Amino acid sequence: MPVYTPGPNFICEFSGFKTKLADGIYNWDGSFVRRGFEDRRNPQDFVTGVPDKSSLPVARPETPDTFLSAPVTPGDL
């Protein structure tokens, strides 16, 4: 026969079990759960990206285009 424990109850958000309020804790995402159902945060949530260095070491302006007059012969190329 179960023993009566005074105090308010709550429903665990993960398991759906009715439990005493004193046995509940807040999870990292804000949900209130039983002590046996706490969920550790995934380590991938704390990974930060590495900034990409996208600048060129030596940058020069583009040279102007040179156009050939018609007709073009193999010697012009």
N, CA, C and O atoms as a CHARMM CRD file, in Angstrom:
* protein
*
  308
    1    1 MET  N      0.84100  -1.17000   0.00000 PROA 1      0.00000
    2    1 MET  CA     0.00000   0.00000   0.00000 PROA 1      0.00000
    3    1 MET  C      0.89200   1.24100   0.00000 PROA 1      0.00000
    4    1 MET  O      1.79400   1.34400   0.83100 PROA 1      0.00000
    5    2 PRO  N      0.65300   2.20400  -0.93400 PROA 2      0.00000
    6    2 PRO  CA     1.48700   3.39700  -0.99800 PROA 2      0.00000
    7    2 PRO  C      1.29800   4.28100   0.22900 PROA 2      0.00000
    8    2 PRO  O      0.23000   4.32200   0.83900 PROA 2      0.00000
    9    3 VAL  N      2.36100   4.97500   0.56000 PROA 3      0.00000
   10    3 VAL  CA     2.34900   5.88200   1.69400 PROA 3      0.00000
   11    3 VAL  C      1.97800   7.27100   1.18500 PROA 3      0.00000
   12    3 VAL  O      2.48600   7.72100   0.15800 PROA 3      0.00000
   13    4 TYR  N      1.08300   7.95000   1.91700 PROA 4      0.00000
   14    4 TYR  CA     0.65400   9.29200   1.52300 PROA 4      0.00000
   15    4 TYR  C      1.74900  10.29000   1.83400 PROA 4      0.00000
   16    4 TYR  O      2.28600  10.30800   2.94200 PROA 4      0.00000
   17    5 THR  N      2.08300  11.12600   0.85100 PROA 5      0.00000
   18    5 THR  CA     3.04500  12.20300   1.03300 PROA 5      0.00000
   19    5 THR  C      2.31700  13.50900   0.76800 PROA 5      0.00000
   20    5 THR  O      1.78800  13.70700  -0.32600 PROA 5      0.00000
   21    6 PRO  N      2.27800  14.40700   1.75200 PROA 6      0.00000
   22    6 PRO  CA     1.54900  15.65400   1.52300 PROA 6      0.00000
   23    6 PRO  C      2.30300  16.56900   0.56400 PROA 6      0.00000
   24    6 PRO  O      3.52100  16.46700   0.41700 PROA 6      0.00000
   25    7 GLY  N      1.57300  17.44800  -0.07300 PROA 7      0.00000
   26    7 GLY  CA     2.17200  18.41800  -0.97900 PROA 7      0.00000
   27    7 GLY  C      1.50500  18.39300  -2.33400 PROA 7      0.00000
   28    7 GLY  O      0.80800  17.43500  -2.67000 PROA 7      0.00000
   29    8 PRO  N      1.71400  19.44600  -3.12500 PROA 8      0.00000
   30    8 PRO  CA     1.08000  19.51900  -4.44800 PROA 8      0.00000
   31    8 PRO  C      1.73300  18.56400  -5.44300 PROA 8      0.00000
   32    8 PRO  O      2.88800  18.16600  -5.29500 PROA 8      0.00000
   33    9 ASN  N      0.95900  18.21500  -6.45100 PROA 9      0.00000
   34    9 ASN  CA     1.42600  17.33100  -7.52400 PROA 9      0.00000
   35    9 ASN  C      1.61100  18.12600  -8.81000 PROA 9      0.00000
   36    9 ASN  O      1.12600  19.25000  -8.94000 PROA 9      0.00000
   37   10 PHE  N      2.32300  17.52100  -9.75700 PROA 10     0.00000
   38   10 PHE  CA     2.43300  18.07800 -11.10300 PROA 10     0.00000
   39   10 PHE  C      2.54100  16.92200 -12.08400 PROA 10     0.00000
   40   10 PHE  O      2.82600  15.79000 -11.69200 PROA 10     0.00000
   41   11 ILE  N      2.31700  17.20500 -13.34300 PROA 11     0.00000
   42   11 ILE  CA     2.42900  16.20000 -14.40000 PROA 11     0.00000
   43   11 ILE  C      3.74800  16.44500 -15.13200 PROA 11     0.00000
   44   11 ILE  O      3.98300  17.53600 -15.65200 PROA 11     0.00000
   45   12 CYS  N      4.60600  15.42000 -15.16800 PROA 12     0.00000
   46   12 CYS  CA     5.90100  15.52300 -15.84700 PROA 12     0.00000
   47   12 CYS  C      5.66800  15.72000 -17.33600 PROA 12     0.00000
   48   12 CYS  O      4.85600  15.01700 -17.93800 PROA 12     0.00000
   49   13 GLU  N      6.37900  16.67800 -17.93800 PROA 13     0.00000
   50   13 GLU  CA     6.19600  16.97600 -19.35300 PROA 13     0.00000
   51   13 GLU  C      6.80500  15.92300 -20.26800 PROA 13     0.00000
   52   13 GLU  O      6.40100  15.81600 -21.42500 PROA 13     0.00000
   53   14 PHE  N      7.77100  15.13900 -19.77800 PROA 14     0.00000
   54   14 PHE  CA     8.38700  14.10200 -20.61200 PROA 14     0.00000
   55   14 PHE  C      7.66700  12.76600 -20.49400 PROA 14     0.00000
   56   14 PHE  O      7.38100  12.12000 -21.50200 PROA 14     0.00000
   57   15 SER  N      7.37400  12.34800 -19.25900 PROA 15     0.00000
   58   15 SER  CA     6.79900  11.02100 -19.06400 PROA 15     0.00000
   59   15 SER  C      5.28900  11.02600 -18.93800 PROA 15     0.00000
   60   15 SER  O      4.64600  10.02400 -19.25200 PROA 15     0.00000
   61   16 GLY  N      4.70100  12.13000 -18.48500 PROA 16     0.00000
   62   16 GLY  CA     3.26400  12.18800 -18.26800 PROA 16     0.00000
   63   16 GLY  C      2.84500  11.63900 -16.91500 PROA 16     0.00000
   64   16 GLY  O      1.65000  11.56300 -16.63000 PROA 16     0.00000
   65   17 PHE  N      3.81200  11.24900 -16.06500 PROA 17     0.00000
   66   17 PHE  CA     3.49600  10.71900 -14.73600 PROA 17     0.00000
   67   17 PHE  C      3.12200  11.85200 -13.78900 PROA 17     0.00000
   68   17 PHE  O      3.65500  12.95800 -13.88100 PROA 17     0.00000
   69   18 LYS  N      2.19300  11.55700 -12.87200 PROA 18     0.00000
   70   18 LYS  CA     1.85300  12.49900 -11.81300 PROA 18     0.00000
   71   18 LYS  C      2.85600  12.30100 -10.68200 PROA 18     0.00000
   72   18 LYS  O      3.03400  11.18300 -10.20000 PROA 18     0.00000
   73   19 THR  N      3.50700  13.37300 -10.26000 PROA 19     0.00000
   74   19 THR  CA     4.59400  13.30800  -9.29000 PROA 19     0.00000
   75   19 THR  C      4.46100  14.46500  -8.31100 PROA 19     0.00000
   76   19 THR  O      3.78800  15.45500  -8.59700 PROA 19     0.00000
   77   20 LYS  N      5.09100  14.34000  -7.17900 PROA 20     0.00000
   78   20 LYS  CA     5.10400  15.42400  -6.20000 PROA 20     0.00000
   79   20 LYS  C      5.96700  16.56700  -6.71300 PROA 20     0.00000
   80   20 LYS  O      6.97400  16.35800  -7.38900 PROA 20     0.00000
   81   21 LEU  N      5.55000  17.76900  -6.37800 PROA 21     0.00000
   82   21 LEU  CA     6.24000  18.96500  -6.84400 PROA 21     0.00000
   83   21 LEU  C      7.68100  19.01300  -6.33400 PROA 21     0.00000
   84   21 LEU  O      8.55700  19.54200  -7.01700 PROA 21     0.00000
   85   22 ALA  N      7.93400  18.47200  -5.15400 PROA 22     0.00000
   86   22 ALA  CA     9.28200  18.47800  -4.59200 PROA 22     0.00000
   87   22 ALA  C     10.23900  17.59600  -5.39200 PROA 22     0.00000
   88   22 ALA  O     11.45400  17.77100  -5.29400 PROA 22     0.00000
   89   23 ASP  N      9.71900  16.65100  -6.18200 PROA 23     0.00000
   90   23 ASP  CA    10.56600  15.75500  -6.98700 PROA 23     0.00000
   91   23 ASP  C     10.78900  16.26800  -8.39600 PROA 23     0.00000
   92   23 ASP  O     11.34600  15.54500  -9.22200 PROA 23     0.00000
   93   24 GLY  N     10.37700  17.48700  -8.70100 PROA 24     0.00000
   94   24 GLY  CA    10.52400  18.01800 -10.04800 PROA 24     0.00000
   95   24 GLY  C     11.65600  19.02700 -10.14700 PROA 24     0.00000
   96   24 GLY  O     11.99600  19.70400  -9.17600 PROA 24     0.00000
   97   25 ILE  N     12.23000  19.11400 -11.33500 PROA 25     0.00000
   98   25 ILE  CA    13.28200  20.09200 -11.60800 PROA 25     0.00000
   99   25 ILE  C     13.02700  20.70400 -12.98600 PROA 25     0.00000
  100   25 ILE  O     12.33600  20.11900 -13.82100 PROA 25     0.00000
  101   26 TYR  N     13.59300  21.88300 -13.20700 PROA 26     0.00000
  102   26 TYR  CA    13.50700  22.52300 -14.52200 PROA 26     0.00000
  103   26 TYR  C     14.61200  21.99000 -15.41400 PROA 26     0.00000
  104   26 TYR  O     15.77100  21.89800 -15.00800 PROA 26     0.00000
  105   27 ASN  N     14.24200  21.64700 -16.61700 PROA 27     0.00000
  106   27 ASN  CA    15.20100  21.17500 -17.60500 PROA 27     0.00000
  107   27 ASN  C     15.86200  22.37800 -18.27000 PROA 27     0.00000
  108   27 ASN  O     15.42100  23.50800 -18.05900 PROA 27     0.00000
  109   28 TRP  N     16.90800  22.16500 -19.07000 PROA 28     0.00000
  110   28 TRP  CA    17.63200  23.26700 -19.70800 PROA 28     0.00000
  111   28 TRP  C     16.75700  24.02900 -20.69500 PROA 28     0.00000
  112   28 TRP  O     17.02000  25.20100 -20.96500 PROA 28     0.00000
  113   29 ASP  N     15.72100  23.39000 -21.24100 PROA 29     0.00000
  114   29 ASP  CA    14.84800  24.06500 -22.20200 PROA 29     0.00000
  115   29 ASP  C     13.62200  24.68800 -21.54200 PROA 29     0.00000
  116   29 ASP  O     12.74000  25.19500 -22.23500 PROA 29     0.00000
  117   30 GLY  N     13.55500  24.65600 -20.20000 PROA 30     0.00000
  118   30 GLY  CA    12.47500  25.30200 -19.47500 PROA 30     0.00000
  119   30 GLY  C     11.32900  24.38700 -19.09900 PROA 30     0.00000
  120   30 GLY  O     10.39400  24.83800 -18.43800 PROA 30     0.00000
  121   31 SER  N     11.35700  23.12300 -19.48600 PROA 31     0.00000
  122   31 SER  CA    10.27700  22.20400 -19.13600 PROA 31     0.00000
  123   31 SER  C     10.49300  21.68200 -17.71000 PROA 31     0.00000
  124   31 SER  O     11.62800  21.49400 -17.27100 PROA 31     0.00000
  125   32 PHE  N      9.39400  21.45500 -17.00200 PROA 32     0.00000
  126   32 PHE  CA     9.44100  20.97900 -15.62200 PROA 32     0.00000
  127   32 PHE  C      9.21700  19.47600 -15.64000 PROA 32     0.00000
  128   32 PHE  O      8.14700  19.01900 -16.04100 PROA 32     0.00000
  129   33 VAL  N     10.22200  18.68500 -15.20500 PROA 33     0.00000
  130   33 VAL  CA    10.18800  17.22900 -15.33000 PROA 33     0.00000
  131   33 VAL  C     10.55300  16.56400 -14.00800 PROA 33     0.00000
  132   33 VAL  O     11.03500  17.22000 -13.08400 PROA 33     0.00000
  133   34 ARG  N     10.31800  15.25100 -13.92600 PROA 34     0.00000
  134   34 ARG  CA    10.76100  14.46200 -12.77300 PROA 34     0.00000
  135   34 ARG  C     12.27800  14.38800 -12.75500 PROA 34     0.00000
  136   34 ARG  O     12.92800  14.56000 -13.78600 PROA 34     0.00000
  137   35 ARG  N     12.83700  14.13300 -11.58800 PROA 35     0.00000
  138   35 ARG  CA    14.29600  14.06900 -11.45900 PROA 35     0.00000
  139   35 ARG  C     14.90800  12.97800 -12.32700 PROA 35     0.00000
  140   35 ARG  O     16.03300  13.15400 -12.79500 PROA 35     0.00000
  141   36 GLY  N     14.24600  11.89200 -12.55800 PROA 36     0.00000
  142   36 GLY  CA    14.78700  10.81500 -13.38100 PROA 36     0.00000
  143   36 GLY  C     14.73800  11.09200 -14.87200 PROA 36     0.00000
  144   36 GLY  O     15.35300  10.36400 -15.65100 PROA 36     0.00000
  145   37 PHE  N     14.02200  12.12500 -15.28800 PROA 37     0.00000
  146   37 PHE  CA    13.84100  12.40100 -16.70700 PROA 37     0.00000
  147   37 PHE  C     14.55800  13.65800 -17.16600 PROA 37     0.00000
  148   37 PHE  O     14.27000  14.16300 -18.25100 PROA 37     0.00000
  149   38 GLU  N     15.49000  14.18000 -16.36600 PROA 38     0.00000
  150   38 GLU  CA    16.19600  15.37700 -16.81400 PROA 38     0.00000
  151   38 GLU  C     17.05400  15.04800 -18.03200 PROA 38     0.00000
  152   38 GLU  O     17.58800  13.94600 -18.15600 PROA 38     0.00000
  153   39 ASP  N     17.16800  15.99800 -18.89900 PROA 39     0.00000
  154   39 ASP  CA    17.84800  15.80100 -20.17000 PROA 39     0.00000
  155   39 ASP  C     19.05200  16.71700 -20.23300 PROA 39     0.00000
  156   39 ASP  O     18.93100  17.93300 -20.07800 PROA 39     0.00000
  157   40 ARG  N     20.22800  16.12100 -20.46400 PROA 40     0.00000
  158   40 ARG  CA    21.42300  16.94500 -20.60200 PROA 40     0.00000
  159   40 ARG  C     21.44200  17.59700 -21.96400 PROA 40     0.00000
  160   40 ARG  O     20.96100  17.02900 -22.94500 PROA 40     0.00000
  161   41 ARG  N     21.99200  18.77600 -22.02200 PROA 41     0.00000
  162   41 ARG  CA    22.05600  19.50300 -23.27400 PROA 41     0.00000
  163   41 ARG  C     23.12000  18.88100 -24.18300 PROA 41     0.00000
  164   41 ARG  O     24.17000  18.44700 -23.71000 PROA 41     0.00000
  165   42 ASN  N     22.84700  18.84100 -25.46700 PROA 42     0.00000
  166   42 ASN  CA    23.76300  18.24500 -26.43000 PROA 42     0.00000
  167   42 ASN  C     25.01400  19.11300 -26.55900 PROA 42     0.00000
  168   42 ASN  O     24.89400  20.33100 -26.69400 PROA 42     0.00000
  169   43 PRO  N     26.20900  18.52200 -26.52200 PROA 43     0.00000
  170   43 PRO  CA    27.43300  19.31900 -26.66800 PROA 43     0.00000
  171   43 PRO  C     27.51500  20.05600 -28.00100 PROA 43     0.00000
  172   43 PRO  O     28.22200  21.05900 -28.10100 PROA 43     0.00000
  173   44 GLN  N     26.80700  19.58100 -29.03200 PROA 44     0.00000
  174   44 GLN  CA    26.82800  20.26500 -30.32000 PROA 44     0.00000
  175   44 GLN  C     26.14600  21.63300 -30.25500 PROA 44     0.00000
  176   44 GLN  O     26.34200  22.46300 -31.14200 PROA 44     0.00000
  177   45 ASP  N     25.33800  21.87500 -29.19700 PROA 45     0.00000
  178   45 ASP  CA    24.70600  23.18600 -29.04600 PROA 45     0.00000
  179   45 ASP  C     25.72200  24.27000 -28.71300 PROA 45     0.00000
  180   45 ASP  O     25.44200  25.45300 -28.90700 PROA 45     0.00000
  181   46 PHE  N     26.88700  23.89400 -28.22000 PROA 46     0.00000
  182   46 PHE  CA    27.88400  24.86300 -27.78600 PROA 46     0.00000
  183   46 PHE  C     29.01700  25.05500 -28.79100 PROA 46     0.00000
  184   46 PHE  O     29.94900  25.81500 -28.52600 PROA 46     0.00000
  185   47 VAL  N     28.95400  24.38400 -29.93300 PROA 47     0.00000
  186   47 VAL  CA    29.99300  24.51000 -30.95700 PROA 47     0.00000
  187   47 VAL  C     29.82900  25.85700 -31.65000 PROA 47     0.00000
  188   47 VAL  O     28.72600  26.23700 -32.04300 PROA 47     0.00000
  189   48 THR  N     30.92000  26.55800 -31.79200 PROA 48     0.00000
  190   48 THR  CA    30.89000  27.83200 -32.50100 PROA 48     0.00000
  191   48 THR  C     31.66000  27.69300 -33.81300 PROA 48     0.00000
  192   48 THR  O     32.58400  26.88600 -33.92000 PROA 48     0.00000
  193   49 GLY  N     31.28300  28.46100 -34.77300 PROA 49     0.00000
  194   49 GLY  CA    31.92700  28.39800 -36.07900 PROA 49     0.00000
  195   49 GLY  C     33.25800  29.12700 -36.09500 PROA 49     0.00000
  196   49 GLY  O     33.49000  30.03000 -35.29100 PROA 49     0.00000
  197   50 VAL  N     34.12000  28.74000 -37.00100 PROA 50     0.00000
  198   50 VAL  CA    35.41200  29.38900 -37.18400 PROA 50     0.00000
  199   50 VAL  C     35.25500  30.42400 -38.29500 PROA 50     0.00000
  200   50 VAL  O     34.80300  30.08400 -39.38900 PROA 50     0.00000
  201   51 PRO  N     35.62000  31.68000 -38.03600 PROA 51     0.00000
  202   51 PRO  CA    35.45800  32.68200 -39.08900 PROA 51     0.00000
  203   51 PRO  C     36.35200  32.38800 -40.28800 PROA 51     0.00000
  204   51 PRO  O     37.50200  31.97500 -40.13800 PROA 51     0.00000
  205   52 ASP  N     35.81200  32.60500 -41.45700 PROA 52     0.00000
  206   52 ASP  CA    36.53000  32.33300 -42.69700 PROA 52     0.00000
  207   52 ASP  C     37.24000  33.60600 -43.14800 PROA 52     0.00000
  208   52 ASP  O     36.61200  34.65200 -43.30800 PROA 52     0.00000
  209   53 LYS  N     38.56300  33.50900 -43.35500 PROA 53     0.00000
  210   53 LYS  CA    39.33200  34.65300 -43.83400 PROA 53     0.00000
  211   53 LYS  C     39.19000  34.68200 -45.34900 PROA 53     0.00000
  212   53 LYS  O     39.83800  33.90800 -46.05300 PROA 53     0.00000
  213   54 SER  N     38.34200  35.57600 -45.84900 PROA 54     0.00000
  214   54 SER  CA    38.03500  35.57600 -47.27200 PROA 54     0.00000
  215   54 SER  C     38.79800  36.64300 -48.05400 PROA 54     0.00000
  216   54 SER  O     38.59000  36.77900 -49.25900 PROA 54     0.00000
  217   55 SER  N     39.66800  37.39600 -47.40200 PROA 55     0.00000
  218   55 SER  CA    40.41600  38.41600 -48.14000 PROA 55     0.00000
  219   55 SER  C     41.63300  37.78700 -48.82700 PROA 55     0.00000
  220   55 SER  O     42.21100  36.82000 -48.33000 PROA 55     0.00000
  221   56 LEU  N     42.00200  38.34300 -49.95600 PROA 56     0.00000
  222   56 LEU  CA    43.15300  37.84600 -50.70500 PROA 56     0.00000
  223   56 LEU  C     44.44600  38.44300 -50.15000 PROA 56     0.00000
  224   56 LEU  O     44.44500  39.58900 -49.70100 PROA 56     0.00000
  225   57 PRO  N     45.54600  37.69100 -50.17300 PROA 57     0.00000
  226   57 PRO  CA    46.79900  38.25100 -49.65700 PROA 57     0.00000
  227   57 PRO  C     47.31700  39.39500 -50.52500 PROA 57     0.00000
  228   57 PRO  O     47.84700  40.37400 -50.00100 PROA 57     0.00000
  229   58 VAL  N     47.16900  39.28400 -51.85000 PROA 58     0.00000
  230   58 VAL  CA    47.58700  40.34700 -52.76900 PROA 58     0.00000
  231   58 VAL  C     46.43200  40.57800 -53.73500 PROA 58     0.00000
  232   58 VAL  O     46.04600  39.68000 -54.48200 PROA 58     0.00000
  233   59 ALA  N     45.89000  41.78200 -53.71300 PROA 59     0.00000
  234   59 ALA  CA    44.76200  42.08500 -54.59300 PROA 59     0.00000
  235   59 ALA  C     45.17700  43.15700 -55.58900 PROA 59     0.00000
  236   59 ALA  O     45.72400  44.19100 -55.20700 PROA 59     0.00000
  237   60 ARG  N     44.91600  42.90700 -56.86000 PROA 60     0.00000
  238   60 ARG  CA    45.21800  43.87400 -57.91700 PROA 60     0.00000
  239   60 ARG  C     43.94500  44.13200 -58.70400 PROA 60     0.00000
  240   60 ARG  O     43.08400  43.25800 -58.80100 PROA 60     0.00000
  241   61 PRO  N     43.82100  45.32600 -59.26500 PROA 61     0.00000
  242   61 PRO  CA    42.63800  45.58300 -60.09000 PROA 61     0.00000
  243   61 PRO  C     42.70200  44.77700 -61.38400 PROA 61     0.00000
  244   61 PRO  O     43.78200  44.40200 -61.84200 PROA 61     0.00000
  245   62 GLU  N     41.54800  44.51800 -61.95800 PROA 62     0.00000
  246   62 GLU  CA    41.48300  43.76400 -63.20200 PROA 62     0.00000
  247   62 GLU  C     42.00600  44.62500 -64.34600 PROA 62     0.00000
  248   62 GLU  O     41.69800  45.81400 -64.43200 PROA 62     0.00000
  249   63 THR  N     42.79500  44.01900 -65.21600 PROA 63     0.00000
  250   63 THR  CA    43.34200  44.76900 -66.35300 PROA 63     0.00000
  251   63 THR  C     42.23600  45.04700 -67.36600 PROA 63     0.00000
  252   63 THR  O     41.29300  44.26400 -67.49000 PROA 63     0.00000
  253   64 PRO  N     42.34800  46.14000 -68.07500 PROA 64     0.00000
  254   64 PRO  CA    41.30200  46.43400 -69.07000 PROA 64     0.00000
  255   64 PRO  C     41.35500  45.42900 -70.21600 PROA 64     0.00000
  256   64 PRO  O     42.41500  44.90300 -70.55500 PROA 64     0.00000
  257   65 ASP  N     40.20000  45.17800 -70.79800 PROA 65     0.00000
  258   65 ASP  CA    40.10400  44.23900 -71.91200 PROA 65     0.00000
  259   65 ASP  C     40.75700  44.82300 -73.16400 PROA 65     0.00000
  260   65 ASP  O     40.68900  46.02800 -73.40500 PROA 65     0.00000
  261   66 THR  N     41.39300  43.95200 -73.96100 PROA 66     0.00000
  262   66 THR  CA    41.95100  44.36900 -75.24600 PROA 66     0.00000
  263   66 THR  C     41.15900  43.67500 -76.34500 PROA 66     0.00000
  264   66 THR  O     41.01400  42.45200 -76.34500 PROA 66     0.00000
  265   67 PHE  N     40.65800  44.45300 -77.26100 PROA 67     0.00000
  266   67 PHE  CA    39.83500  43.92100 -78.33700 PROA 67     0.00000
  267   67 PHE  C     40.65500  43.87800 -79.62600 PROA 67     0.00000
  268   67 PHE  O     41.44100  44.78200 -79.90900 PROA 67     0.00000
  269   68 LEU  N     40.46000  42.83000 -80.38500 PROA 68     0.00000
  270   68 LEU  CA    41.13700  42.65800 -81.66500 PROA 68     0.00000
  271   68 LEU  C     40.22700  43.16100 -82.78000 PROA 68     0.00000
  272   68 LEU  O     39.00600  43.02400 -82.71200 PROA 68     0.00000
  273   69 SER  N     40.84000  43.74500 -83.80600 PROA 69     0.00000
  274   69 SER  CA    40.05100  44.21600 -84.94400 PROA 69     0.00000
  275   69 SER  C     39.74800  43.04700 -85.88300 PROA 69     0.00000
  276   69 SER  O     40.49800  42.07100 -85.91300 PROA 69     0.00000
  277   70 ALA  N     38.70700  43.13100 -86.61400 PROA 70     0.00000
  278   70 ALA  CA    38.33200  42.04900 -87.54200 PROA 70     0.00000
  279   70 ALA  C     39.09900  42.21800 -88.84000 PROA 70     0.00000
  280   70 ALA  O     39.41900  43.36200 -89.16300 PROA 70     0.00000
  281   71 PRO  N     39.40100  41.27200 -89.55500 PROA 71     0.00000
  282   71 PRO  CA    39.38400  39.83700 -89.28100 PROA 71     0.00000
  283   71 PRO  C     40.57200  39.42000 -88.40400 PROA 71     0.00000
  284   71 PRO  O     41.65600  40.00200 -88.46200 PROA 71     0.00000
  285   72 VAL  N     40.32800  38.41500 -87.61000 PROA 72     0.00000
  286   72 VAL  CA    41.34700  37.92000 -86.67200 PROA 72     0.00000
  287   72 VAL  C     42.09200  36.78500 -87.32300 PROA 72     0.00000
  288   72 VAL  O     41.48800  35.84400 -87.83900 PROA 72     0.00000
  289   73 THR  N     43.41000  36.87500 -87.29700 PROA 73     0.00000
  290   73 THR  CA    44.26100  35.82400 -87.87100 PROA 73     0.00000
  291   73 THR  C     44.94800  35.09700 -86.72600 PROA 73     0.00000
  292   73 THR  O     45.00400  35.62800 -85.61700 PROA 73     0.00000
  293   74 PRO  N     45.48300  33.87900 -86.96400 PROA 74     0.00000
  294   74 PRO  CA    46.16800  33.15600 -85.90000 PROA 74     0.00000
  295   74 PRO  C     47.35200  33.90000 -85.32900 PROA 74     0.00000
  296   74 PRO  O     47.72000  33.65200 -84.18100 PROA 74     0.00000
  297   75 GLY  N     47.95300  34.77900 -86.05600 PROA 75     0.00000
  298   75 GLY  CA    49.08400  35.56000 -85.56100 PROA 75     0.00000
  299   75 GLY  C     48.65200  36.60500 -84.52900 PROA 75     0.00000
  300   75 GLY  O     49.45100  37.02500 -83.69300 PROA 75     0.00000
  301   76 ASP  N     47.35900  37.02900 -84.59300 PROA 76     0.00000
  302   76 ASP  CA    46.87000  38.00000 -83.63100 PROA 76     0.00000
  303   76 ASP  C     46.69700  37.40400 -82.22800 PROA 76     0.00000
  304   76 ASP  O     46.74600  38.11600 -81.22500 PROA 76     0.00000
  305   77 LEU  N     46.49800  36.12100 -82.18400 PROA 77     0.00000
  306   77 LEU  CA    46.24300  35.46100 -80.89500 PROA 77     0.00000
  307   77 LEU  C     47.56500  35.18400 -80.24500 PROA 77     0.00000
  308   77 LEU  O     47.60800  34.63100 -79.14600 PROA 77     0.00000
